[in-house]
């Protein structure tokens, strides 16, 4: 009689328990359970009887690692309630569902250390891909560690996909699906300058975030192109949330800063800025114009409807998933620098009702 403990003595039955009870090899049990190999009817019945007797449950993760399970894609997002990148996640999940893949969603809480820890955890779980959404943190140690994780994922048969952030430097096995972030900010600032605005309060986002850096650079480039001095004193950094929009405008008004328009880093920031202007008795756009970035549904629900930059977030998610699927179906895939490894989608300005020429050109009473 076998000296093996009963499954209940040591926890859930394993595939080795099934093989030993059925008197066959582990490989034979695996073939029966996967259904991908021809086996005799007698073998199938014997194995399946033991499976029922032991109440054996196939380890889906182990099957995935062996290439026989359902591929899983991990979506890591800063804040699951954030509207912009929730649309990217929707695109990834929708495209994954069409292929019969599973999707997992994890939140980083705007914490680079937690983001790195989640990437490492997903690598250990053997997911088909890790999709990182949103801007990256611009410091060397973060970039180096993320590159190491990309290589570890690649070695484990997985893949890192960066969505809405710059590609990692060097020869790193990761796919980047980005959008023309700086170009969108350039176009939006140009729209304000064309309307006659010269003093623009800019709320680009956190200073160390690559997304914010690109939006600020785009705005500065537009001022340079129009030959208008850019005042760094009109830049207020902070998170992409309603509270920052409100607080930044309230503080700027309290300091009696001279501005006729607000360029917000996101539509949510623009909503907070709009409310702060109203609380101060100012009208949008009659007294102060305001523009956003993202073109989430909120933009057309505000009063007045918000002029903003449209970013194809959902399409970015679909493109990211297709890139992973194409890589898996193509075998070894492509390394960084090959055609299609860094994809950039376009942005454009959506003109609505939140911009007018300034009622009084800022600086006019100073003879500028």
Secondary structure, DSSP 8 states (H G I E B T S, - for coil): ------HHHHSS--HHHHHHHHTS-HHHHHHHHH--S---HHHHHHHHHHHHHHT----HHHHHHTT-S--EEEEEES-TT-HHHHHHHHHHHHHHHHTT-EEEEEE-TT-HHHHHHHHHHHHHHT-SEEEEES--B--HHHHHHHHHHHHHHHHTT--EEEESS---SSS--EEEEEE-HHHHHHHHHHHHHHTT---EEEE---TTBHHHHHHHHHHHHHHHHHT----GGGB----SSHHHHHHHHHHHHHTT---SEEEESSHHHHHHHHHHHHHTT--TTTT-EEE-SB--THHHHSSS--BEEEE-HHHHHHHHHHHHHHHHHTSS---TTSTTSEEEE-EEEE--SS----SS-TTGGGT-
